[in-house]
Amino acid sequence: MSSAEEVRMGDACSADEDLLAMIIEYLSFAGYDSVVTTFNEERKCKAVIKQEKPLHGVMTSLIDCFDNGDQDAFFKVWTEHIPVGIVERDVNALSLEFYLHIHFTIVPLRWKAVKKNDADFSERISSLKKYFKTRGAALSQTAEFLPYYALPYVSDPTVHPLFKALFEESWLAQLKEKLERFLTLVIKPNTPRLLTLYQKDGGRSTRENIQKLQLKLHEAEKRTNYYADKFKNLQTEHCKLIMITAELVKSLEATVAGKMVSPDYLQSLYDELRNSQQKHSVTSTGIQMSIKPHLSMEVPMLPSLNYGKLKADIVGSDERRACLLLQALCWRLTHSLPGDQRESVLQAYIRNDLLEGFSDKSKTVVGLLDSSDEMVLEYMVRLINAFASFAAGRGYLAQIPSLLKLLMDILKKEKNSSIREKTLMAIQKLSLRRSQQTPMIEDDLISWLVNELQDSDCLSDNTLEYSTALLLNLSLRTKGRRKCAEDAKHVLKVLIDLLGHENHQIRSFVNGTLYSIFCVPSVREEAKEMSFEAILQCYTKEGNPNFSRQIGFIIKLLNSDKEEDPESDDEEGDDNNEDLLEMEHSEDEILQPQSGELTGETLLTTDYLGIMTNVAQIKINTPILEPFQRPVTPKTAARSDISLLGSPPGTSDSFHQSPDSACGQITQESGLCTPYEDLLMKTGAKEMSTGQVMSPESVFAFMSRPKLPRTPQDHLYSSSAGPSPTLQSAPAADAPKK
């Protein structure tokens, strides 16, 4: 029972008790003592027995029709007694009505062993189609209900993996229970006049309603005052912006006329603009970068560290000290200035083998991944995820033999959601290196991912993005596709559910996975048995034309007779230098400094300063930012319906999207090429088994939007101050860039 239902029932019981007390009070006052005695005895008996009220006549009629499968009679009573407004406004009522239509449609199949009536079933299927086109159309874009729109096109739903659960007794019992609860709330008997007067004049419910309305009025007044003040501030800021704009126009006119505009004057305009904006405003930052002169800035190298002492203290100190050091090392990498400064930090970590991946000592830094302390494990995984955000870091991690196995064990066994999510992010980035994909596939990571994704409602969008991107990367390999084919029904069922997710990036990764595994003939055959085409057709009706074209191209692949290509032995050459560093949030830090405790760069330079301290400076041509700060919000401007694209099915082992690239360049040994050129080069004039040459229009369906990245990217921030690169289309998914 929902909390709303419990509140209603509680209010009803409270009203009953209040009325009974008033009746007893009056009877005692009037001298009806024997009546009061009898009345109290009956009240006690009723409280002990707790007999349920018999169902109202309408309720009885509806329940009988439900049990007997009498569809026409049921919906006649339903239409007469259930207010249309309730069903149209209440999502739960609309959902109940939807499943009731499903129930009455499959009744003949449920009773097939007793009596067979194919004509009755055909008539009910026609009625269901009519419902789908009218009242049921409102649910056609919801992932929960979308698979049922394929029901009229399935020859035998009793054995179909999507619908066989409908014929279990547990499903029928749950639906009947929902129906009874709904009817109990909606259909009420005639209210006695005494109760009506009580509620109208002096009832507690009325008083409570008045109090609630007064509270709402107070809150509304507060919101009104807040927005009035905000509007007034916006008007003031608007006037200031107009004045600054006028001054900038005058400056531009002076420049055109050949007059010199003083940098101090521009600086004063910028200061005025900055003061008029909210603190950390993205607009202010952008304008600052555009109007300030691009001058050379001296960027100092960070001081050298004594890595030998650092590694010894991480392994040999207590857990808190180890966590503080791991946190500081992670911050040094992620908080450094993008470019040469950050590169020098990363190279220093690698040269000094910070994780001790190549050490023969019994206790090493990387060995802390086996730690039983959750905080130590958390900051170890954070540091590894930071390493994995860079191509050089991934190369370093890939050479540590035990690392990937340790990470996969943490992913599968760890209960802490934060640790699991950071581990997933690191593994997904490592999956951009094909040498790491093979052990992932052999360790049955694909099956684990599919099992996790089947309960997607319990996962965050961040976890879903990285999980689906990882699944896509692994399915691009021939071994990965064959692993998916071993349990094709389960994989396809999970992908169907995710295909309707509201997050467009997740849907793009799912599209890419479908496109990849459909090059396996056995997977295509399984999909056809599941009426997969009918389900995909439902998505072609969406408002996004590019997404519809992608689905159309997947359907063409589903209906093709293409044979699976042989496995490729090319294992390297698919990683590049794109950064995948996520935006950090201060509230994510679980380790907070205690009084007098050193943290971050202060801790490193106080206790672990190296003998050789870097004093050299790097001269870079960049806008002067005073002081330096990261973008306030993650880069989301490039977020869009990232399209799936096409290398021909089966070529993805030898043809991969460049794994880390947010802009999605395609790399091969021969160099870079556009998706369309490469597609034509791969296919040539070779015809598909259907007898049709892949047309430029089909290719365009996967080129008209940015390329599908293999890493979630909507939470990434760029490593430079320049604009984000132009996106292109391709058939793979970059590591989830956050």
C-alpha positions in Angstrom: 0.0 0.0 0.0 1.4 3.4 -0.9 2.0 6.2 1.6 -0.8 8.2 0.1 -3.3 5.4 0.6 -2.2 4.9 4.2 -2.7 8.7 4.9 -6.2 8.5 3.4 -7.1 5.5 5.5 -5.6 7.1 8.6 -7.8 10.2 8.0 -10.9 8.1 7.6 -10.2 6.1 10.8 -9.5 9.4 12.7 -12.8 10.9 11.5 -14.7 7.7 12.5 -13.3 7.8 16.0 -14.0 11.5 16.4 -17.6 11.0 15.3 -18.2 8.0 17.6 -16.8 10.0 20.6 -19.3 12.8 19.8 -22.2 10.4 19.6 -21.3 8.8 22.9 -21.0 12.2 24.5 -24.4 13.2 23.3 -26.1 9.9 24.4 -24.6 10.3 27.9 -25.7 13.9 28.1 -29.3 12.9 27.1 -29.4 10.1 29.7 -29.3 7.1 27.3 -27.1 5.1 29.7 -28.1 1.6 28.5 -27.7 2.6 24.9 -24.2 3.9 25.7 -23.3 0.6 27.4 -24.5 -1.5 24.4 -22.9 1.0 22.0 -19.5 0.6 23.7 -19.8 -3.2 23.7 -20.4 -3.3 20.0 -17.5 -1.0 19.4 -15.1 -3.3 21.3 -16.4 -6.4 19.4 -15.9 -4.6 16.1 -12.4 -3.6 17.0 -11.5 -7.2 17.9 -13.0 -8.8 14.8 -11.8 -6.1 12.4 -14.2 -7.3 9.7 -13.7 -5.8 6.3 -16.6 -4.0 4.6 -18.1 -5.9 1.8 -17.2 -4.6 -1.6 -19.5 -2.1 -3.2 -21.8 -3.5 -5.9 -19.8 -1.9 -8.7 -16.6 -3.2 -7.3 -18.0 -6.7 -7.1 -19.2 -6.5 -10.7 -15.8 -5.4 -11.9 -13.9 -8.1 -10.0 -16.3 -10.8 -11.3 -15.7 -9.6 -14.9 -11.9 -9.6 -14.3 -12.0 -13.2 -13.0 -14.3 -14.4 -15.9 -12.3 -12.6 -18.6 -15.5 -10.7 -19.7 -13.8 -7.8 -21.4 -16.8 -6.0 -22.9 -18.8 -6.1 -19.6 -15.8 -5.0 -17.6 -15.0 -1.9 -19.6 -18.6 -0.9 -19.9 -18.9 -0.7 -16.1 -15.4 0.8 -15.9 -16.4 3.6 -18.3 -19.7 4.3 -16.5 -18.3 4.5 -12.9 -14.6 5.4 -13.1 -14.3 9.2 -13.8 -12.3 9.8 -17.0 -10.4 12.6 -15.4 -8.9 10.3 -12.8 -7.5 7.9 -15.4 -6.2 10.7 -17.6 -4.5 12.6 -14.8 -3.3 9.7 -12.6 -0.3 7.9 -14.0 -1.0 4.8 -11.8 -4.6 4.6 -13.1 -3.4 4.9 -16.7 -0.9 2.2 -16.1 -3.5 -0.1 -14.5 -5.9 0.4 -17.4 -3.0 -0.5 -19.8 -2.3 -3.8 -18.0 -6.0 -4.6 -17.8 -6.2 -4.4 -21.6 -3.2 -6.7 -21.8 -4.9 -9.1 -19.3 -8.2 -9.3 -21.2 -6.3 -9.8 -24.6 -4.4 -12.8 -23.4 -7.3 -14.5 -21.5 -8.0 -16.9 -24.4 -4.4 -18.0 -24.4 -4.4 -18.5 -20.7 -7.5 -20.7 -21.0 -6.2 -22.5 -24.2 -5.8 -25.8 -22.4 -9.5 -25.7 -21.4 -11.1 -24.3 -24.5 -9.6 -23.0 -27.7 -11.2 -20.0 -29.4 -8.9 -18.5 -32.0 -11.7 -16.2 -33.3 -12.1 -14.7 -29.8 -8.3 -14.1 -29.5 -8.2 -12.4 -33.0 -11.1 -10.1 -31.9 -9.3 -9.2 -28.7 -6.1 -8.5 -30.6 -8.0 -6.1 -32.9 -9.4 -4.4 -29.8 -5.9 -4.1 -28.3 -4.6 -2.5 -31.5 -7.5 0.0 -31.4 -6.6 0.8 -27.7 -2.9 1.3 -28.6 -3.9 3.9 -31.3 -6.3 5.8 -29.0 -6.0 6.1 -25.2 -3.0 3.8 -25.0 -0.9 6.0 -27.3 0.0 8.2 -24.4 2.3 5.4 -23.0 4.0 4.5 -26.3 7.1 6.5 -25.5 7.6 5.0 -22.0 10.2 2.3 -21.7 8.1 0.2 -19.3 5.2 -0.2 -21.7 6.9 0.0 -25.1 7.7 -3.7 -25.5 3.9 -4.6 -25.2 3.2 -2.7 -28.4 4.8 -5.6 -30.2 2.3 -8.1 -28.6 -0.2 -8.1 -31.5 2.5 -9.1 -33.9 3.9 -12.1 -31.9 2.5 -15.5 -33.1 2.7 -17.3 -29.7 3.2 -14.9 -26.7 3.1 -17.8 -24.2 6.6 -18.9 -25.1 8.0 -15.5 -26.1 10.7 -14.3 -23.7 9.2 -10.9 -23.4 5.7 -12.0 -22.7 5.8 -15.4 -21.0 5.8 -13.7 -17.6 2.2 -12.5 -18.3 1.0 -16.1 -18.1 2.3 -16.7 -14.6 -0.2 -16.8 -11.7 1.9 -14.3 -9.7 1.5 -11.6 -12.4 -2.3 -12.2 -12.5 -2.6 -12.0 -8.7 -0.5 -8.8 -8.5 -2.7 -7.2 -11.2 -5.9 -8.2 -9.3 -4.6 -6.8 -6.1 -3.8 -3.4 -7.8 -7.3 -3.3 -9.2 -8.9 -3.9 -5.8 -6.8 -1.2 -4.1 -7.7 1.2 -6.9 -11.4 0.5 -6.7 -11.4 0.8 -2.9 -10.0 4.3 -3.2 -12.1 5.5 -6.2 -15.5 3.9 -5.7 -17.0 4.9 -2.3 -20.4 4.2 -0.9 -23.0 7.0 -0.2 -21.7 9.1 2.7 -24.1 9.4 5.7 -25.5 12.9 6.3 -24.0 13.0 9.8 -20.5 12.4 8.4 -21.1 15.0 5.6 -22.1 17.6 8.2 -19.1 16.7 10.3 -16.7 17.2 7.4 -18.4 20.4 6.3 -18.7 22.2 9.6 -16.5 21.1 12.4 -14.5 18.1 11.3 -10.9 17.7 12.0 -10.2 16.9 8.3 -11.7 20.3 7.3 -9.5 22.1 9.9 -6.4 20.3 8.7 -7.2 21.2 5.1 -7.5 24.8 6.1 -4.2 24.7 7.9 -2.6 23.1 4.8 -4.0 25.7 2.5 -2.8 28.5 4.8 0.7 26.9 4.8 0.6 26.7 1.0 -0.5 30.4 0.8 2.4 31.4 3.1 4.9 29.4 1.0 3.4 31.0 -2.2 3.8 34.5 -0.8 7.5 33.7 0.1 8.2 32.5 -3.4 6.5 35.5 -4.9 8.6 37.9 -2.8 11.7 35.9 -3.7 11.0 36.1 -7.4 10.1 39.7 -7.2 13.4 40.5 -5.6 15.2 38.4 -8.2 13.4 40.1 -11.0 14.4 43.5 -9.6 18.0 42.4 -9.4 17.9 41.1 -13.0 16.5 44.5 -14.2 19.4 46.3 -12.5 21.9 43.9 -14.0 20.3 44.3 -17.4 20.7 48.1 -17.2 24.4 47.7 -16.3 25.0 45.3 -19.2 23.4 47.7 -21.6 25.7 50.5 -20.4 28.8 48.3 -20.7 27.7 47.2 -24.2 27.3 50.8 -25.2 30.9 51.5 -24.0 32.2 48.5 -25.9 30.5 49.7 -29.1 32.2 53.1 -28.6 35.5 51.3 -28.2 34.9 49.3 -31.4 34.0 52.5 -33.3 37.2 54.2 -32.0 39.3 51.2 -33.1 37.8 51.3 -36.6 38.6 55.0 -36.7 42.3 54.2 -36.0 42.3 55.4 -32.4 44.1 53.5 -29.7 42.0 51.9 -27.0 43.8 51.6 -23.6 44.1 48.1 -22.1 43.4 49.8 -18.7 40.1 51.0 -20.1 39.2 47.5 -21.3 40.2 46.2 -17.8 37.9 48.7 -16.1 35.0 47.5 -18.4 35.8 43.9 -17.5 35.9 44.7 -13.8 32.5 46.4 -14.0 31.1 43.4 -15.9 32.5 41.0 -13.4 31.1 42.9 -10.5 27.7 42.8 -12.1 27.6 39.1 -12.5 27.1 36.4 -9.9 30.1 34.8 -8.4 31.7 32.2 -10.6 29.4 33.0 -13.5 30.2 31.1 -16.7 29.2 34.1 -18.8 31.6 36.3 -16.9 34.4 33.8 -17.3 33.8 33.6 -21.0 33.8 37.3 -21.5 36.9 37.7 -19.4 38.7 35.3 -21.7 37.5 37.2 -24.8 38.3 40.8 -23.8 41.5 40.3 -21.8 44.6 40.5 -24.0 46.2 37.2 -24.8 49.6 37.6 -23.1 52.4 35.2 -22.4 52.0 33.7 -18.9 54.8 32.1 -17.0 53.6 28.7 -15.6 55.9 27.2 -13.0 56.7 23.6 -12.9 55.5 21.9 -9.7 58.3 21.0 -7.2 59.9 17.6 -7.4 59.0 15.0 -4.8 60.9 12.3 -3.0 58.9 9.4 -4.4 60.8 6.7 -2.6 59.8 8.1 0.8 56.3 8.8 -0.5 55.7 5.2 -1.6 57.2 3.8 1.6 54.9 6.0 3.8 51.8 5.1 1.7 52.4 1.4 2.3 53.9 1.6 5.8 51.8 4.3 7.5 48.4 4.1 9.2 45.3 4.1 7.1 44.5 7.8 7.5 48.0 8.9 6.6 47.9 6.7 3.5 44.6 8.2 2.5 45.9 11.7 2.9 48.9 10.9 0.7 46.8 9.2 -2.0 44.4 12.1 -2.0 47.3 14.6 -2.3 48.8 12.7 -5.2 45.5 12.5 -7.0 44.9 16.3 -6.5 48.4 17.1 -7.8 47.4 15.4 -11.1 43.9 16.6 -11.4 44.3 20.2 -10.1 47.4 20.9 -12.2 47.2 23.3 -15.1 46.2 21.5 -18.3 49.1 21.2 -20.7 52.8 20.9 -20.0 52.4 21.3 -16.2 50.0 18.4 -16.0 52.0 16.3 -18.4 55.1 16.8 -16.2 53.2 15.5 -13.2 52.0 12.4 -15.0 55.4 11.6 -16.5 57.0 12.0 -13.0 54.5 9.5 -11.6 55.2 7.0 -14.4 59.0 7.4 -14.3 59.0 6.8 -10.6 56.6 3.9 -10.8 54.3 5.5 -8.3 52.0 2.4 -8.0 55.0 0.1 -7.8 53.6 -2.1 -10.4 57.0 -3.3 -11.4 58.4 -3.8 -7.9 59.2 -7.2 -6.4 58.5 -6.0 -2.8 56.0 -8.0 -0.8 54.0 -4.8 0.0 53.4 -2.3 -2.8 51.1 0.7 -3.5 49.1 -1.2 -6.0 48.7 -4.0 -3.5 46.5 -1.6 -1.4 43.7 -2.5 -3.8 43.3 -5.6 -1.5 42.9 -3.3 1.5 40.0 -4.1 3.9 39.8 -0.3 4.8 37.1 1.3 2.6 38.7 4.7 2.6 42.1 3.4 1.5 40.4 1.5 -1.2 38.3 4.6 -2.2 41.4 6.8 -2.7 43.4 4.0 -4.4 40.6 3.7 -7.0 40.4 7.5 -7.4 44.1 7.7 -8.1 43.9 4.8 -10.7 40.9 6.5 -12.3 42.9 9.7 -12.6 45.8 7.7 -14.3 43.3 6.1 -16.6 42.0 9.5 -17.7 45.2 10.0 -19.8 46.6 7.9 -22.7 50.0 7.8 -21.1 48.4 6.8 -17.8 46.5 4.0 -19.5 49.7 2.7 -21.1 51.3 2.6 -17.7 48.4 0.9 -16.0 48.1 -1.7 -18.8 51.6 -2.9 -18.1 50.9 -3.7 -14.4 50.0 -7.5 -14.6 47.8 -7.8 -11.5 45.9 -4.4 -11.8 43.1 -5.3 -14.1 42.2 -8.5 -12.2 42.2 -6.5 -8.9 39.9 -3.9 -10.4 37.5 -6.4 -11.8 37.3 -8.2 -8.5 36.5 -4.9 -6.7 33.8 -4.2 -9.3 32.1 -7.5 -8.9 32.4 -7.9 -5.1 32.5 -4.4 -3.6 29.3 -3.2 -1.9 30.2 0.5 -1.5 28.5 2.2 -4.4 31.1 5.1 -4.6 34.0 2.7 -4.9 32.2 0.5 -7.4 31.4 3.6 -9.6 35.0 4.9 -9.6 36.3 1.4 -10.4 33.8 1.1 -13.2 35.0 4.4 -14.6 38.6 3.3 -14.5 37.9 -0.1 -16.2 35.8 1.6 -18.9 38.7 3.9 -19.7 41.1 1.0 -19.8 38.8 -0.8 -22.2 39.8 1.8 -24.8 43.1 -0.2 -25.1 42.3 -3.4 -27.0 45.0 -5.3 -25.1 42.8 -4.8 -22.0 39.6 -5.8 -23.7 40.7 -9.4 -24.1 41.1 -10.3 -20.4 37.9 -8.4 -19.7 36.0 -10.5 -22.1 37.7 -13.7 -20.9 36.8 -12.9 -17.3 33.1 -12.9 -18.3 32.7 -9.1 -17.7 30.1 -8.9 -20.4 27.7 -11.3 -18.6 28.3 -9.3 -15.3 27.5 -6.0 -17.1 24.3 -7.4 -18.6 23.1 -8.7 -15.3 23.7 -5.4 -13.6 22.0 -3.4 -16.4 18.8 -5.5 -16.2 17.9 -3.6 -13.0 18.7 -0.2 -14.5 16.2 1.6 -12.2 18.5 1.0 -9.3 21.6 2.5 -11.0 22.6 6.1 -11.4 22.8 7.7 -14.8 26.6 8.0 -14.3 26.8 4.2 -13.7 24.5 3.5 -16.6 26.5 5.6 -19.0 29.9 4.0 -18.1 28.3 0.5 -18.0 26.7 0.8 -21.4 29.8 2.4 -22.9 31.9 -0.5 -21.5 29.5 -3.0 -22.9 29.8 -1.3 -26.3 33.6 -1.3 -26.3 33.7 -5.0 -25.5 31.0 -5.9 -28.1 33.2 -4.2 -30.8 35.5 -7.2 -30.5 34.7 -10.4 -32.3 35.2 -12.3 -29.0 32.9 -9.9 -27.3 30.1 -10.3 -29.9 30.4 -14.1 -29.6 30.1 -13.8 -25.8 26.9 -11.8 -26.3 25.6 -14.4 -28.7 26.0 -17.1 -26.0 23.0 -15.6 -24.1 21.5 -13.5 -26.9 17.9 -13.6 -25.5 19.0 -12.1 -22.2 21.3 -9.5 -23.8 18.6 -8.4 -26.2 16.0 -8.1 -23.5 18.2 -5.8 -21.4 19.1 -3.7 -24.4 15.4 -3.3 -25.3 14.7 -1.9 -21.8 17.6 0.5 -22.1 16.7 1.7 -25.6 13.8 3.7 -24.2 16.0 5.5 -21.5 15.6 9.3 -21.4 19.4 9.8 -21.4 20.4 10.2 -25.0 24.0 9.1 -24.5 22.9 5.8 -22.9 20.6 5.2 -25.9 23.5 5.9 -28.2 25.7 3.3 -26.5 22.8 0.8 -26.7 22.4 1.6 -30.5 26.1 1.0 -31.0 26.0 -2.4 -29.1 23.0 -3.5 -31.2 24.7 -2.5 -34.4 27.8 -4.5 -33.4 26.2 -7.7 -32.2 23.7 -7.9 -35.1 26.6 -8.8 -37.4 26.4 -12.2 -35.7 23.8 -14.4 -37.6 22.7 -16.3 -34.5 21.9 -13.0 -32.7 19.9 -11.8 -35.6 17.9 -15.0 -35.7 17.2 -14.7 -31.9 16.1 -11.1 -32.4 13.7 -12.1 -35.2 12.1 -14.7 -32.9 11.6 -12.0 -30.3 9.9 -9.8 -32.9 12.7 -7.3 -32.4 11.9 -5.4 -35.6 8.4 -4.6 -34.4 9.8 -3.2 -31.2 12.4 -1.2 -33.0 9.7 0.2 -35.3 8.0 1.8 -32.3 11.1 4.0 -31.9 11.1 5.2 -35.4 8.0 7.2 -34.5 10.0 9.4 -32.2 10.4 13.1 -33.0 14.2 12.9 -33.4 14.7 12.1 -37.2 18.4 11.2 -36.8 17.6 8.7 -34.1 14.9 7.3 -36.3 17.3 6.9 -39.2 19.7 5.1 -36.9 17.0 2.6 -35.9 16.1 2.2 -39.5 19.7 1.3 -40.4 19.8 -1.2 -37.5 16.6 -2.8 -38.9 18.2 -3.2 -42.3 21.2 -4.9 -40.7 18.8 -7.1 -38.7 17.2 -8.3 -42.0 20.4 -8.8 -43.9 22.1 -12.2 -44.5 25.7 -11.0 -43.8 28.1 -13.6 -42.5 30.3 -12.8 -39.5 33.8 -11.7 -40.4 36.8 -13.6 -39.1 38.4 -12.4 -35.8 41.1 -9.7 -36.1 44.5 -10.1 -34.4 45.2 -6.4 -34.5 45.4 -5.6 -30.7 47.0 -2.2 -30.6 47.0 1.3 -32.1 43.6 2.5 -31.0 44.5 4.8 -28.0 45.2 8.5 -28.5 46.1 11.5 -26.3 42.6 12.8 -25.5 42.0 13.6 -21.8 39.0 12.0 -20.1 39.3 13.7 -16.8 36.0 14.2 -15.0 34.9 17.4 -13.3 35.6 17.1 -9.6 33.2 18.3 -6.9 34.3 19.2 -3.4 31.3 17.5 -1.9 32.6 14.2 -3.3 35.5 14.2 -0.9 34.9 11.8 2.0 38.2 12.6 3.6 38.2 16.0 5.4 41.3 17.5 7.2 41.3 17.6 11.0 42.6 20.6 12.9 46.2 21.3 12.1 46.5 18.5 9.6 48.3 19.1 6.3 46.6 18.1 3.1 47.1 18.3 -0.7 50.1 20.1 -2.2 51.0 21.5 1.2 51.5 18.0 2.6 53.6 16.9 -0.3 55.9 20.0 -0.4 56.3 20.1 3.4 57.2 16.5 4.1 58.3 15.0 0.7 60.1 17.7 -1.2 62.7 16.2 -3.6 66.4 17.1 -3.7 66.1 18.5 -7.2 63.3 21.1 -7.2 61.9 22.2 -10.5 62.4 25.9 -10.9 62.0 26.0 -14.7 59.0 27.7 -16.1 57.0 27.0 -19.2 56.0 29.8 -21.4 52.6 29.2 -23.0 50.4 31.5 -25.0 47.1 31.6 -23.1 44.7 34.2 -21.6 45.7 35.4 -18.2 43.2 34.2 -15.7 43.4 35.8 -12.2 43.2 33.6 -10.3 43.3 30.3 -12.2 40.1 28.2 -11.8 38.4 25.4 -13.5 35.2 25.9 -15.4 32.3 26.2 -12.9 30.1 23.7 -14.7 30.9 20.6 -16.7 31.1 21.1 -20.4 27.6 20.2 -21.7 27.4 22.3 -24.8 28.4 19.4 -27.0 25.8 17.2 -25.6 23.3 15.9 -28.2 21.8 12.9 -29.9 25.2 11.3 -30.5 24.7 9.2 -33.5 25.7 5.7 -34.2 27.7 5.2 -37.3 28.9 2.9 -39.5 31.7 0.8 -40.1 30.2 -2.2 -41.9 29.1 -4.9 -39.5 31.8 -7.2 -38.6 34.7 -4.8 -39.4 34.9 -3.3 -36.0 37.8 -5.4 -34.8 40.1 -3.8 -37.5 38.3 -0.5 -37.6 37.8 1.4 -34.3 36.8 4.9 -33.3 39.7 6.5 -31.6 38.9 5.5 -28.1 39.4 8.6 -26.0 38.4 11.2 -28.4 35.4 13.4 -27.6 35.5 14.5 -31.2 35.5 11.0 -32.4 38.4 10.8 -35.0 38.8 7.4 -36.6 42.3 5.9 -36.6 43.8 3.2 -38.7 47.4 2.2 -39.4 47.1 4.1 -42.7 46.2 7.3 -41.0 43.0 9.4 -40.5 40.0 9.3 -42.7 36.4 10.5 -42.6 33.7 8.0 -41.6 32.1 8.1 -45.1 35.4 7.6 -46.9 36.4 4.7 -44.7 33.0 3.1 -45.1 33.3 3.3 -48.9 36.8 2.0 -48.7 35.8 -0.9 -46.6 32.7 -1.9 -48.6 33.8 -0.9 -52.1 31.3 -1.9 -54.7 30.5 -5.1 -52.8 26.8 -5.7 -52.5 24.9 -6.8 -49.4 23.3 -10.2 -49.5 20.0 -8.5 -50.0 21.2 -7.5 -53.4 21.5 -3.8 -52.6 24.6 -1.6 -52.4 24.9 0.4 -49.2 23.6 3.8 -50.4 25.1 7.2 -49.4 21.7 7.9 -47.8 22.2 4.9 -45.4 25.6 6.1 -44.5 24.3 9.6 -44.0 21.9 8.3 -41.3 25.0 7.7 -39.2 27.0 10.7 -40.2 24.5 13.5 -39.7 25.1 13.8 -36.0 28.3 13.8 -33.9 30.0 10.5 -33.7 29.2 8.0 -31.0 31.9 8.3 -28.4 33.2 5.3 -26.5 33.4 7.3 -23.2 30.5 9.3 -21.6 31.4 12.9 -22.3 28.6 15.2 -21.1 30.4 15.8 -17.7 33.9 16.3 -19.1 35.7 19.5 -19.1 38.2 20.3 -21.8 41.9 20.5 -21.1 42.2 23.8 -22.9 40.4 27.1 -22.9 39.5 26.8 -26.5 36.2 25.6 -28.0 35.2 22.0 -28.0 36.3 20.1 -31.2 33.8 19.3 -33.9 32.1 16.0 -33.4 31.8 13.4 -36.1 29.9 10.1 -36.4 31.2 6.6 -35.9 30.1 3.2 -34.7 31.8 2.9 -31.5 31.5 4.4 -28.0 34.3 6.3 -26.3 34.9 5.8 -22.6 32.1 7.5 -20.6 33.5 11.0 -20.3 32.3 12.7 -17.2 
